[in-house]
Amino acid sequence: MDPFIRTGNYNSETKTITLFVKNRQLKDILRSFCHELIHHNQNITDPVGFKLVNKSGNLAGNAELEKIEADAYSRGNVMFRKWTETYSK
């Protein structure tokens, strides 16, 4: 399996999330969904800033985009873990 496949995408113009599911574990797909939900929240909270930072899509040399991605990974994973803990009792 290719470790570099795309996993998800958030489109700030249409406010839609696309998830790529082929050959992926359900838990990984749901984690990607949480990550993209955070991007939606970032866009709703600061639409101008989100669109400006997210234009290139490449992290190299883009400290602001790196912050946005770090936030999405951090908050998205915490959100997912909290949700999974509600079912693991």
C-alpha positions in Angstrom: 0.0 0.0 0.0 1.3 3.5 -0.9 2.1 5.4 2.3 1.8 8.7 0.4 -1.8 8.5 -0.8 -4.0 11.5 -0.2 -6.2 11.0 2.8 -8.5 14.0 2.8 -9.0 17.6 1.7 -11.0 20.6 2.8 -12.2 23.1 0.2 -12.7 26.5 1.8 -14.6 27.9 -1.1 -17.4 25.3 -1.1 -16.9 24.4 2.6 -16.7 20.7 1.7 -14.6 17.8 3.0 -13.4 15.1 0.7 -12.2 11.8 2.2 -10.2 9.2 0.3 -11.2 5.8 1.7 -9.9 3.1 -0.7 -7.6 0.7 1.1 -7.8 2.5 4.4 -8.8 1.5 7.9 -12.1 3.0 9.2 -10.3 4.4 12.2 -7.8 6.2 10.0 -10.6 7.6 7.8 -12.4 9.0 10.9 -9.2 10.5 12.1 -8.8 12.3 8.8 -12.3 13.5 9.0 -11.6 15.1 12.4 -8.5 16.8 11.0 -10.5 18.3 8.1 -13.3 19.4 10.5 -10.6 21.5 12.3 -9.7 23.1 8.9 -13.4 23.9 8.5 -13.4 25.5 12.0 -10.3 27.5 11.1 -11.9 28.7 7.9 -15.1 29.7 9.7 -13.2 31.5 12.5 -10.8 33.4 10.2 -11.8 32.9 6.5 -9.5 35.6 5.1 -6.4 34.4 7.0 -7.2 30.7 6.3 -7.5 31.3 2.5 -4.3 33.5 2.4 -2.2 31.0 4.3 -3.6 27.9 2.6 -3.0 29.1 -1.0 0.2 27.2 -1.9 -0.6 24.0 0.0 3.1 23.4 0.6 4.6 23.5 4.1 8.1 24.2 3.0 8.9 27.8 3.8 5.4 28.5 5.0 5.4 28.9 8.8 1.8 30.1 9.0 0.6 27.0 7.1 2.7 24.8 9.4 0.9 26.3 12.4 -2.5 25.7 10.8 -1.6 22.1 10.1 -0.2 21.5 13.5 -3.4 22.9 15.0 -5.5 20.6 12.9 -3.4 17.5 13.7 -3.4 18.4 17.4 -7.1 19.3 17.9 -8.3 16.8 15.4 -6.6 13.9 17.1 -7.8 15.0 20.6 -11.3 15.4 19.3 -11.1 11.9 17.8 -9.7 10.3 20.9 -12.4 11.9 23.1 -15.0 10.6 20.8 -13.5 7.1 20.7 -13.3 7.1 24.5 -17.1 7.5 24.8 -17.4 4.1 23.1 -14.7 2.2 24.9 -16.3 1.9 28.3 
